[in-house]
Amino acid sequence: MAKNSKKPDLKKQKLNSYWIYAAIIVVFIGLNIFGGGSWSQLNKTTQGEFETFLRDGDVEKVEIINRKVAKVYLTSEAKTKEIHRRKNKGSGFLSSGKEASYQFEFGDLQNFENNLNLIKSNNDITTTVVYETDNNVMSEILISLLPFVVIIGIWIFIMRRMSGGTGGGAGGQLFNIGKSKAKLFDQKTDVKTSFKDVAGLEGAKEEVQEIVDFLKKPEKYTALGGKIPKGALLVGLPGTGKTLLAKAVAGEANVPFFSLSGSDFVEMFVGVGASRVRDLFKQAKEKSPSIIFIDEIDAIGRARGKNNMSGSNDERENTLNQLLTEMDGFGSDSNVIVLAATNRADVLDKALMRAGRFDRQIYIDLPDVRERKEIFEVHLRPLKVDQKLDTDFLSKQTPGFSGADIANVCNEAALIAARKDKEIVEKQDFLDAVDRIVGGLEKKNKIITPKEKEAIAYHEAGHATVSWMLEHAAPLVKVTIVPRGKSLGAAWYLPEERQLVKPDQMLDEMCATLGGRAAEQIIFNEISTGALNDLEKVTKQARAMVTVYGLNDKVGNLTYYDSSGQNDYGFTKPYSEKTAELIDDEISKIIEEQYQRAIHLLIEHKDKLTELAKVLLDKEVIFKDNLEKIFGERPFDKLKSEATTAKKNVEEKESSAVEQEDTTK
């Protein structure tokens, strides 16, 4: 019989402190109920019945307890009467001459005494009246301690809440508030993420894999005198896979992996952040070789201020100082490596970024076409997709998408297919998902007047016409006048992925962007507010040409861009007022030139613009095929295809000539 190697995880049931509080309350209530003395066990009667017993001469003594309860003692003769024997049957009080038989509560003591004296005088009765005080010592002690118990309980509750939770973790208890909140992943923890699950990021994976090798086989690198790096910083845009890469390290390393966020060091108490940093590195060194991963390190690693007059940043700066000390303090032989991730590397403190702390900075860019295909293949695994689905096509339709965006596209496509009661996810579902993410949700029920709809159609047709006629403008994919999100219409383009952008390319893109407003001007001889997004985009591009990339002749080869993000300009501009006027003039000149260029293009093709707008009004959504029917093939695409065909013909002729020469030989 094979033994199960995996032992069941038997966790002891932890005692919840709330049960202790409940037990104290129950004991307190019980002592008050059952600790009131023997008189609480007597038979109850009423003041009216008592006065009847008193007139009949059955009462020997009345004992008034605490000025509100009366205990009634019967005479020997009265105890033999049937009425009293029936009432006290089984109680045992009638057999003893010293015990009271009844008790009752009365209202005002003065009225009770007046009635009692009146009955005694009228009936010539000698009943004795005695006053006693019954003290419950335990109840009084508990009542006196109750305020202190309540105050201490509230204080503990608040402290537990402020220290990060009510659980039994290291950071959740009051006296463990300075302990690290890092989550430990080791051999006992089943981490399923590996490097196979991280698609793309080949360069980043190589560097991170090397860090894992450092810990697995340190002698391989130290034999030549090298030192293991102390830290690596993952830098990239949101959604590019920094945290996923760290999870893969945890799954591949087979060494203790401490994971926490930068905000876990931040606390309202003074000194807690620095204490948690010390405790984290202490635990890591005890379990070395190990890895520490700090996600969103910019929460504590921001550049320290130059003036601490306000004192508002003292706690965060103390935490950063302690982190700097710990990273520089432990030796290279301790086998502890620090991984950190951020998308704001420009705001990090220079001392944190220097060699010896974070020795390596691993930049994670947005994935290219090939990497997007790999990412799609990873996220398509759990989906029931059409077997004919082309991942190459999907990767080309999503330029500029991050890994998180692609995961969202796949999930959104599955939801769209389920909404349509499909059994598999098809190509159109993915295209609809891309439209949903880029443009927003369709609002077909949005109220738009026919005149506004016509203006929107000509606006979008203007974009499509100008972009079709310009060489460097992005090729059009789809145009719609169905409102999506905040936009009343939209045009989808498939931009070319290029690392370097030339002035002609930027100017063509600006001209195509201004095509919508130019079409309104030509057709209606008036403009509207619908071009706000276009104007914002164009203004940013023109300003970047003049002030960032140095692409303007009059301003010259200058840039006022600070890539570090830590400029010292303060309240002043890095250029004079005269230069500022020149910059404004050049920006306005560039935009106006492209606007006039768009107008000339649209006037030249006004008939085709009108035909396209009518098709758009009729169908509401048009594609590249509709434009080819109206405009024909793009002139620049036609030239490229002819050049490609000619090149192929030349290559074929050369290869056939070589074959003939070989045959002759």
N, C-alpha and C positions, 0 to 999 in steps of 0.2 A: 504493500500500500504506500503510495507516494505521499510524502509529507508536504504539507503546504508551507512553503518557505516564508510566506508573508504572514506575520503574526497579526492577529486582530488588534486593532488600536483600542485598548481599554483605557478610557479616560475616567479619572475619578470625578464624581459629581462634586462640583464646587458649592460650598455653602454660601447662599445668597444672604447678604447682610440685612435685607429687608425682613427675612424671617425672624431675625433677632429682635428687630424693632416691634414686629407683630407680637412676639412672645411677651415682651415687656408690657405692652399695652394690655394683653389678655390677663396677665398676672395682676396688673393694677386694677382692672375692672373686677376680677374675681375677688380680690381682697376687700374691695369696697362693697361687693354684694354679699359675700359670705362671711365677712369679718365684722359684721355689725353687732355681735353679741348674741346671747341666747334668746333675747326678747324678740329677735326677728323670726323665731320659729313658733311663736304663740299664735293661737287662733285669733282671727280678726273679728272685730265687732264694730258697731257704730255708736255714735254718741247718744242717739235716741234709745237704743237697746240698753246702754249703760245706765241711762237715767231711769229706765224701767226697773233694772236690777237694783239700783240704788233706792228707789221708793219702796221696793219689796223687802228691803233690809238684807239683801243677799251679799252686799259688798262690805268686806271687813276693812280693806285698805286700798287706797289709790296712790300709785307711785307715778309721779310726773317726771319723765326723762327728757332732759335737754329742752324743757319748756314747750315741747310740741307733741310728745307721745305719752299716752297714759297707759299704765299697766294695772290691770284690775285683779285684786286678790279676793276670792270668795270666802265666805264663812264656812265652817264645817257642816252646818245644817244645809246650806245652799248647795254644797257639792253633791248631796244625796238626791237633789231634785232631778226629775227626769229630763227637764229641758237642758240643764247643764251637763248631765251625763251624755245626752245625745250629741251635743255640740263638741264635747271633749273626748269623744270615743276614740281610743287608740293613741291619744297624745301622751298619756302617762302623767299629765299634770294633776289629775284629780286624786291620784294615789299619794301624792306628796303634799303635805300641808304647807310647805315653804315656797312653792312655785306659784307664779301668777297664772291665771286661767285665760285672760283675754288681754288684748291690746287694741288701741285705736289711736288715730291721729285727730287732733282737734285744731281749730283755727286760732282765734285770738285767746291767749291765756287768761286775760282779765275777764272776758265774757264767760269762759269755762268756769273760772273760780266763782263768779257771781251766781251762775246757775247751780253749781255744786252746793254753795252755802245756803241758797234759797231752799233747795230740796231737803237739805239736812235740817234746817230750822222748821220747815213745814211738817216734816215727818218725824221729828225728834230722833234723828239718827246720829250715831257717834262714829261714823266712818272716819278713819284716819287718812290724812293727806300728807304725802312725803314727796320731797323734791330731790332728785338725783341727777348727776351728770355722768353720761356714759362716754368714755373716751376710747377711740380706736387708734392705738399708737402707730400701727403699721400704715394705716391710711393717711394719718397726718404726716408721717415721714415721706411717703410717696408724693403727697400733694406739695410738700415743701421742695422736693427735688424735681418735680415735674417741669418747672420753667427752665432749669438748667439743662435737663435732658433734651427739651425741645430746642433750645438755642444751640447746643452742641450738635444735635442731629441735623439741623438746618445748615450749620457751618460745614459739616462733613459733606453733606449733599452738594452744596455749592462748590466746594473745593474739588470734589470728584468730577463735577461737570466741567469746571474750568480747566482741569488737568487733562482733558481729552477723552472722557468717556467714563462709563460706570462699570466697565468690565474689569477683569482681573489681570489685564496686561501690565507690562512694566510701566507704561506711561499713564495708566488709568488710575492708579492708586495715589492717595494724597502724599504719602511719604516717598513715593517713587517718581515724583513729578520731574525730577532731573534726569531720569533714566532715558535712554534712547528709545525711540518709537520704531526703529528699523525692523522690517519683517525679514526673518531669516529663511533662506532657501538653502537646503543642503541635501545630502544623500537620502535623507528620510522624506524629503518633500518631492512629490511627483510633479515636476515641471515638464510639460509636454512640448513647449516651444523649442525648436532647434534652428540651426542655420538653414535647413532645408525649407523652413516655413517663411524665410525672409527672401523674397524675390527681389531681383535687382541688387543695387547697392554693392556691387562686386568689390570695388576698392575699399569701401568701409568694412565689409565683411573680412577681407584679407587682414586689415590692420587689427580688427577686434579678435580674429582667430589667433593672430600672433600673440596677443595679450593672454589669451587662454593657454597657449603653448608655454608662455613664460612661467605660468604657475604649475603646469603639469610637468615640464622638464626644464627647471631653471638651470641645471648644470650644463645644458646644451649651449646656453648663451653666456653664462658666467665663466665657462672654461677659458674663453678667449679674453677675459678681463672686462667684459661688458657688465653693465648694471641694468637690473630690471627697471623699466620706467615706473614712476610713482603714480601717474595719473593720465587719463585720456578724456578729452572733452568732445562730446558729440554735438556738432553745431549744424542746424538746418532749419528750414521752414517748418511750420506746423503741419503734421500729418505725413512727414516724409519717412517715418519709421525709426526714430531715435529710441523710443521706449521699447519698441518691438525688438530692436537689435539687442538692447540690454537684457530682455527676457530670454532671447536666444543664448546669450552668454551664460545666464543662470542655468539654462538647460544643458549646455555643453560643457561647462567648466568642471563639474563634479567637485567643486570646492565650496565652502560656505559663502553665500552671496547675500549681503545685507542691502535691502532695497528700501528707500524712503524718499519722500519729497522734500524739497527745500523749505516748504512752509511748515514741516513738522518740527523744525527747530524754533519757530517763532512762537512765543508765549507772552502772556501779559505780565508774568513775574520776572523781576530783574535777575539775570544770571542763569536762567533756565536754559537758554539756547546754548551758551558756552558749556554748561554742564552736560547737556545731551551730546554735544560734539565729543567731549572727553570720553563719555561712556561708550559712544559708538566705536571710537578707535580702540578703546580698551578691549571691547568684545572682539573686534576684528583681529587684533594682535594675539588674543588668547586662542583664536581658532585659525590662525594663519597656517598655510597660505589661504587667503580669502580675498573677496572683491567687495567693495562698497560702491553702491550706485545711488547717486543723488539726482533725482529728476527735478527739472525746473530750478536749477541752482541759482538763477538770477534772483530768487526770492531772498537769498541771504548774501549773494556775491556781488551786489551792485557796488559801483565805485563809491568809496567813502567820501563824505563831504569835507570841504576845506574848513568850514566854520561850524563848530558845535555849540553855538551860543544857545540854541533852543533846547538841545539835549534830546530831541525827539528820536534821533536815530542811534542813540547810544547803545541800546540793547542789540539792534541788528549788527552794528559795527563790532560790538564785543563778540558776537557769534562768529562773524567773519574773521576777526583777529584770531580766535581760538582755532578755527578751521585752518588758517594759514600756518599757525604754529604746529598743529598736529601733522599737517602734510609735510612740513619741513623738518619735523622732529623725529619721526620714526625712520630708522635706517633702511637702506636698500635690501638688507638681509632679512627683513621681517616678512617679506613676501605678501604685502598688502597693497593692492592696486585700487585706486579710486577712479570710478567712471562717473561722469556727470553729463547731463543733457540740458540744452537750452536753445531757444530760438532768438535770444537777445544777447549774443556774444559781445555786441558793441557796448553794452552797459556794464560789463563785468569789470571788476577792479584789476588794474594792471598787475598788482602783486600776485593775484590768483592765477594769472595767465602766464607768468614767467616760467622758464625752464626750471625743472627741479620740483615743480608742483604739478601742473598739468603739462607734461612733456610733449604730449601729442594733441593736436586739434584735428579731429576727423570731420570733414565737411560732407554733409549729406545733401545733395542737390535734388531737385525735382527729377523724376525718372524720365528718360528719353523713350523713344518709340519701342526699342527692343526690351527695355526694362518694364515698360507698361504692359507689354504682352505677357511677360513672366508673372507680373502681379495679377493680371486678369486670370491667368491659368490657376494661380493659387486660390483666388476667391471664387472661381467657378466650380471648384471641386465639390462643395456641398450642395450645389444647385442642380436641378433637373433641367438641363439646357438642351436645345436642339443640336443634334449631331452635326448639322451643317453650319453651325455658328463659327464664324471666322474671327479668331482673336486678333489677327493682324488688322482687320478692318476696325475692330473696337479700339485697338491701341492708337490707330491713326485718327480716330474721331474724338480723342480725349487729350489734345495737347495742353500742357500746363497742369494736368491733374496730378495730385499727389497720391500716395498709396492709400491714404484714408479716403480720398475722394473716389478712387476706383472701388474700394470696398463699399462705399455708399451707393455707387452706381449699380453694382451687382445686387445689393439688397433691395434697392428701389425697383430694379427691373423685376425681381421676383415678386414684390408686392403688387406691381402693376399687372403682371401675368395672373396672379391669384385673383385680383379684382375683376379680371375679365373671364374668370373660370376656365383658364387654360390648364392643360396638364404638363406642359413644358414651357420654359422661358425662351422666347424667340428673339430674333435680331431686332425687330421693331420695338420690342419691350425695352431693350437696352438703349435704343435711340430716344425713346420717350423718356427714359430715366435721365439721360444726359440733358435733354431739354428741360426737364423738371428741376434738375439741380442748378443748371446755368441760368435759366430764365425765370424760374419760379412756377407756381401752379397756374394752370390756365383758368381764366375768369370769363367764360363765355356768356355769363349772365350779367356782365358789367354793362351798364346803360351808356351807350355812345350814340350820339346823333348821327344821321347820315352824312352831314357836312363834315363832322369830325372824322368819321370813318374814311371819307374820301381824302382828307388831308393826311391821315396816317398812311393810307395806301400810297399816295404820291411821295411821301417822305421816305418810306421804306424802298419804294421803287427807285428813288434817287440814289440811295446808298448802293443798291444792286447795280444800277447802270454805270455809275462812276467806277466802282470797284472792278466791273467787268472790262472796262476800257483801259485801265491802268496796268502797267506791267508788274509793278512790285506790290500792288494791293493783294491782300489775301483772297484766295478764290472762294466764291460764294458756295454755300451748301444748301441753305434754306432761308426763306423769308416768310414771315407771318404777320398778320395784322390782328391776330387774336391776342387780347391782353394777357400778359403773364406778370405776376408779381406787381411791381410798381410801374412797369413799362406798358405802353399802349400797343406797341408793336416791336418786332425784333428781327434782326438779320444775323444768321449764323455763318461764320467764316471758318475756314480751316487754315490757320496761319502756318507759314513755313517755320520750322524749328531751326533757328540759326543762332550762332554764338555772337556774331558780329553784325551790326546793323549800319548801313551806309545812309548818308543824307537823302539820297534819292528814294530809298525805301521808306524812310520816315515821312518824307513829303507826300509820297503817294498814299500812304495810310491816312495822313491828315486830310488829304483831298477827298478820299472816299468817305471819311467820317463826316465831312461837311456837305456831302452830296444830298443829304436829307433836307437841310435848311435851304440849299440852293434850289432844289426841286420845288419847294413851297414858294420861293421867290419868283420862279419862272412861271409856274402854273397859276398861282393865285395873286401874284404881285403883292404879297404880304407874308410876313413870317409870324411864327407862334412860339410859345414857350416849350414846345415839344423837343427842341434840340438841346435842352439843358445838359443832358448826359454827354452828348457829342461835344459841346463846347468845353465842358470840363476836361474831357479826355484830350482834346486838341490843345488846350492851353497848357496842360501838364507836359505834353510832348514838346511843344514849342519852347517852353521854359527850360526843359531838360537839354534841348539842343543848344541853347544860348549859354546857360549857367553851369551845366554839368559836363556835357560831352565836348565842349569847345568847338562846335560845328558852325559858328557864325563868324563871318569875315570881319565885321566891324569890332565885335568884342574881342575876337582873337583866340589864341590858344590858351585860354584860361578856364579854370574850373573853380567853383565855389562850393564844391561838394566835399564833405568830411566823412570818409568811410568809417572812421573810428566811432563816430557818434558822440565824441567827447570834446566838442568844439568849445573854445574859450571866448566866443564872440560876445556873450552876455546880451546886452540890450542894443548892441550896435551891429550894423551890417558890415561884412568884410569888404565892402567897396564904397566908393564915394557917392554923393547924391547925383553927380553928373553921370557916373557909370550906371546908376540905377535908372535914370531917365533913358539912357541909351539902351539898356536891357529891355525896358518896357516898350520902347519904340520898335526894337527889332522883333520882339515877340508878336506885337500887333501886326507888323509888316509881313511876317511869315504866314500868319493865320489869314490875313486879308488876301495875300497872293494865292493861296490854295483855295480860298473861297471863290475868287474870280475864275480860277482855273476850272473848278467844278461847274460853275455857271456856264462857261464856254462849252464844256463837254456836253452838258445837258441840252443846251440850245442846239448843238449840232445833231444830237440824237433825240430831239423832242418827240418825234412821232413814235419811236420805239419806247421811250419813257411812258408815253400815254398808253400805248398798247399793253405794256407790262403792268401798269397800275390798274387797268381794267380787268386783266386776268386775275390780279391779286384781289380786287374787290369781289370778283365772282367766286374764286376758289378759297380765299382767305389764307391759304398756305400754298406756296410754290417752291419748286426745287430747281436744281441746276439744269435739269432737262428742259424746263419751261423757258429758261433764259437762252439756251442754245437754239430753241425753235425760233425765238424772236431775233436774237442778235447774231446767231451763227456761232461757230467756234471762236474762242478768244484769240485775237490776233497773235498774241505773244505765245500762247500755247501752240498755235498752229506753226509758228516759226520754229519753236523748240522741237516739235514732233518731226518737222521736215528736216531739221538739222540732225536729229537722231537717226532718222531713216537714211540720210545720205552717209552718215558716219558708218552705219552698219553695212551699207552697200560697198563702201570703200574697203572695210575690213574683210568682207567676203571675197572681194576681187583679189586683195592681197594674199589671202589664205589660199585661194584657188591657184594663183600664180606660183606660190611656193610649192604646192602639191605637184603642179605640172613640172616644175624644175626638178623636184626630187624624182619624179617618174622618168624624166629624160636622163638623169644621171644613172 
